[in-house]
């Protein structure tokens, strides 16, 4: 039971969750033949308080088995809506009679929802189906990402003989008509590039062929499912180009996001990167698909920063790119170079003397940092493997890039550690000789 809170002073009600609409669903008949049009309507869509819905949207879809029509959108005004659906000879069944289910999902202006279903009968009319329509492309149960080009190609025959100059049509993922061209005897085809915002999931491609010969109407059709998947956005990390930073430095993260194939820039999408401590840093759009943000490093960020930039557009297309950044404590020479303007010459002299005296201590601290980061890298590699192989949150190219950079960083750390140990050993011998 939904919770309703009454604000008597305001004379309004507020719901903890969206409440159910009462949806009205009618058809002009109970049974149909292919080639006819179904009139789908409602006149009495009501809100939870039993008032007619002033404005809203009805999403309508017809189905039979694994076949699905494209979802159609009808406006609700004062409780009423209507929609016409033409039954193609390319829709099921190929012969005989089938039971279709009509589903209407309604939403009002404040987010209340409701659903209604109804079954109807659809029959293949006798004396009209003469043509056999066979798909040559796409193949059965194929998958295509958004942005890909899909060639719809069929062969239309009658008794094994090719049929030319027929009217052959199909449908886009959103239900628009496509007219196929007669490119060879009995062969009809048309290419359709899947749009970035076409609905994902099964696209039931229904192809209908029809022609009037000697005053006789002849028709036929078939259908096939193609699975539409989200596109992989191209995410290119432009900066930082360095792989090593010190605490208190500002890291400028800048990326270019584009659609695959066309390489059109993507605008107004959600682009972000996690900081070394796991906080979400949102990048702002500059121009032409370029996004950027900056992050000032603190002592809590010391270690290996697995920088992975992720992008998702308004339609659910996504992509990522990654890099590995090493964050180290401030080294004294770098500190002095950065803040020379605030340090008098006398302090500089003392600082350099302190550097000389404390050099061995600094080397010990740096060696500890290197060893700590070397222990961290295997864990980051395991995390990257989980993200790719188990969760699927990063692409193969992003995973390979991360592993390559982790390995390169590990080699660099080993070299730095070995060099430090040699210097520390020499300093120890020198000190012993002096003593």
N, C-alpha and C positions, 0 to 999 in steps of 0.2 A: 504493500500500500504506500503510495507516494505521500511524502510529508508536505503539508501546506501550512505556511506561517501567515497569519493575518495581521496586517498593520492597520488597526482601526483608525488611528489618527490620520493616516494618509488615504484611507479608503481603498487600498490596493492589496493584492495578494501576491506572494512570491513563492516559487517552488524550489525545493532543494534539488530536484532533478526535472528534466523535461517530462511533461505529462502526455498521455495518449490522446491522439485525435481519433474521432469516429469517422472512418472513410467510407464513402459511398462509391460503389462500382457497378456499372451497368454496361451491357452490350445491346445493340439493336436486334441481335438474334442469338440463338443458342448454338447454331451450327452453321458452318460456312464451307464454301468450295474455294479451291485455289483460283486466283484471278479476281476474287471479290475483295471488298474493303470492309474491315471491322470498324464500327463506330463505338469507341470506348468513351464513357462519360460518367460523370457524377454530379448530383445536384444538391447533395446534403452532407457536405463535409463540415463537421462540427468540432469545436474546441472542447476542452475538459469541462467547461461550464455550460455546454450544450448550446453555445451560440454559433451561428454560421461563421466559418473562417472568412474574414474580410479579404485577406490576401495571403497567398502561399504558393507552393510549387508541388506538382504531382510528377513523380518520376515513374514512367510506365515501361514495362518490359514483358515480352511474351517468350515462352520457353516450351520445349518438348525434348525430353532426354538431355543430351549434351548440347543441343542447339539453343542459342539465345539470340533474340533480336537485339539490335542496338537500343540502349536506353534513350527514351524520348522524354522531353520536358514539356509539361503543359502548365499554364498558369491557373491558379485557383482564384476566383473572384466571387465573393459573396457565396461561398460554399460550392461553386460550380466549376467544372473543368470539362474539356473534351479533347479527343485525339482520334485521328483516323489512321489505320494501319492496313496497307495493301498486302494481301497474301500472295507472295511470289510463287511461281511454279518451281523455284529453286528452294523453297522452304519444305520441311518435312510434312507429311510422309511422301516417299517416292510413289507409293500406291496405297490404295485403301483409305482408311480413316485413322486419325490420330487425335489424342486429347491434348490440347494446349492449355497452359496455365498463364493467366494474365495476372501480373503483380503490380499493384499501384502503391507507391510509398509517398505519403504526403507529409509536408513540413510547413508549418505556419510561420508568420513573421517573427515570432519570439522563440522559435526552436522546438515547439511541441511537435511530435512525430506520430505517425500512425500508418498501418499497412493493411491492405485488403487484397485477397486473391479470389479468382474466379476461373473455373474451367469451361472451355468451349470445345466443340468438335470441329475438326477441319478434315475435309475429304478431297481426294484427288478426283476431279470430275471425269467420268468415262467419255470416250470419244473425242478428247482434246489432246491427250498426251501422245504425241507421235515421236518426239525427239529424245535421243539419249545424249546427255551432257556429261562428259568425262573430264575431270581436272588433269592437266599435265603439269601445272604449277599453280600454287605451291604444293609441296608434298604433304601427306597426312601427318597431323600432330607435330607440325614444325613450330619453331619459336623464332620470333623476330623482335629485336629491340626497337624502341622508338627511333625514328630517323632513318631506318633501313628502307630500302626500296623493295616492294613486294610485287612480283609479276603475276597477275591473275591470267592464266591461260587455260582454255578449255577446247575440246573438240566436240562439235555438234554433228550428230549423225541421225539418219533415219533408215533403219534396216541395214546398217553398216555402210550406207552411202553418205558422203559428206554433204552437209547442208550449207549453202552459201546465202549471203544477203539476208540473213535473219536479223532480228533486233535482239541483241544479247546484252543484258545488263547485270550489274552486280551492285554491291553496297560497300561503303566505307565503314570503319569502326563506329562512326557516329550516325550511321543510317542514311547517308546521302547516296544518290544513285551514281553509278559509273557505267558508261556505255563502252562496251568492248569493241575493238576494231576487227574487221574480217581481214586478217593478214595473210591467209593462205586458205586453200580449199578446206572448208569445214573448221578452220582454226580461228579462234577469236581470242584476243588478249588486250590487256591494258596494265600499265604499271601504276602503282600507288605508293607514294612515300608516306610512311607512318608519321603523323605529326607528333610534336613534342608533348602535346596535351591530349592525344587520343587515349581513351581508357585502356588500362592494362587488363590482362586476363584474356579469356577466350574471345576471339573475333570470329563469329560464324559468318563465313563468306558464302552467300547464296547467289547462284548464277541462274538466270532465267533466259531461255531462248524461245522466241515466238515469231510466227510468220503466217500470213494468210496466203494459201495457195489454192487457186480455182474456187474461191469463195469458201474454202475450208480453213478454219483457224487451227493451227498446229502449234503445240508448245511442248516444253520439257525443261527440266532443271535438275540441279544437284547442289550440295553444299559441303563445306569442309571447314574445320576449325583450325585457326592459327593462333598461337599464344603470343600476345604482345607483352613485352617486358620493358621496364623502365630503361631509359638511355643512361649510358655511363658518361657523365660530364667530363670534359677535359679540364683537369685542374693542374696548372703549371706554377710551381713555386718559384717566383722571380727573386725574392730576397727573404732571408739573408743569404749572401753568397759565402760568408765566412762560416766556419764550423766551430769556432772557439770564441767565447766571450767571458768577460769578468763581471763579477758582482758590481752593480750600480751602472752598468752600461745599458743603453736602450737598444732593444732588438726590433727592427722594422720588418714586420711580416707583410709581404706583398705577393699577391697571386693573380694569375689571369685565369678566368673561368670561361669556357666556351663549349658549345655543343659539338658532338662528334660529327664527322663527315663534312658538314658545312662550315665548321669552325666559326659560326656566328657567335658573337659575345653574348653572355647571359647577364641579364639585368634583374635587379630587384629579387635576389635570392638570398638564402640564409647561408653565409660563409663564416666559419669559425675555426679556431685552433685552441687546443688546451694548453694552458701554461704548464711549466714544470710541476706545479703543485696540483694540477688537475682542474683549475678554474677555467671556465669557458670565456674565451676572448673573441668577441664578435668583430669581424672585419667590415669596414664601411666601403660602399661602392664609390669609386672615383669616376671613371669613365671607361667606355669600351670594354666592359667586362673585367676591369682591374679593381681588386679589392685590397684594402690595407688596414693595418692597425699596428700599434707599437706596444711593447711591454718592457718595463724597466726591471732589470733583474735584482733580486734581493738575496740575502744569505740563505734563505730557505730554498732557493732554486739551484744551489750548488749540486753538480753531478751531471749525468747525461740526460739531456732534454730530448725525448722522442717527439719531435714536432710533426704532428700530422694535421694537415689542413683538410677540412671536409666542407663540401658544398651540396646543398639541396635546393632545387628550384621549386616553384609553386606547384608543379605537377608530379613531384616525387622522383624526378630524375636526380641522380646523385653521383659524386665522384670524390676522389681524394688524392693527395700527394703528400710525401713525407720526407723528412730530413732528420738527421741526428746532430744536435748541438751540444757542445761541451761547455758547461758553466763552471768557472773556477773562482776561488777567492781573489781579491785584489792583490796583485803583486806590487811591491813597493815601487819599482821603476815606472810601472804603469800608473800608479797612484800619483806619483810626483809629476809625471807628464800631464796628467789630467787636471791637476790642481796647482800648477806652477804659479798661477796668478795670485794665489792666496798664501803662498809660503815665502817669507823673507829669506834672503840669502843665508842668514845665520842659521835659520831652521833647516835650510837645505843642507848645510854642512853637517849639522848634527844628524840629519836623516841619513845622509850617505854614510856617515860613520857608523850609525846604527845598523845600516844594511850590511856593512863589512863585518861588524861584530856578530850580528845575528844571522849571517848567511847560512851557517850550518843548521841553525834551528829552522830557517825557512825551507831548506832543502828537505829536512825531515818531514815538515808539514806538507810540503808539496808531494812527497813520495806517498804519504798516507792518503792524500786526495786521489792520486793516481790509482792506488790499490783499491780504494773504495769504489771508484768509477769502474774499474775492471771487474769487480764483483757484481756491479749493477747491470752491466751489459748482457750477461746470459739471461737475467730475468726479463729484460726488455725484449730480447729475441723470442723468449717463450710467449710473452704477451702478444707480439706481432703475429706469431704462428696461430694463436688462439683467435685473433681478430680475423685472419684470412681463412684458415682451414675450418674453424668451428663456427664462428659468428658470421663470417662473410661481410664484415663491415668495411674492409679495405679491398682494393683491387689487387690482382696478381703483380702488376707493375709496381704498385706502391709497396707491397710486401718485399719484392725482390730488391727494390731500392733501399728500403730500411735495413734489410739483412746485410747488403753490401756495405752500407755506411757503418753499421755496427762493427763488422769485421775490420773495415779500414781503421775505425777509431780504436779498436782493440790493438791492432798492430802498432798504431802510433803511440798508444799508451805504453806498450811493452818497450818500444824504443826509448821513450822518455824516461821510463823507470830504470832501464838499464844504464842510460847515460847519467842519471842522477846518482845511482849507486857507485859508478866509477868515480865521479867527482867527490862523493862523500868519502870513498876509500882513500883517494889521493890526499884529501884534506886531513884525514885522520893520520896518514903516514907522515905528512908534512908537520903536523902538530907534534907528533911523537919525536921526530927528528929534532925539532926546535927545543923541546923540553929536555 
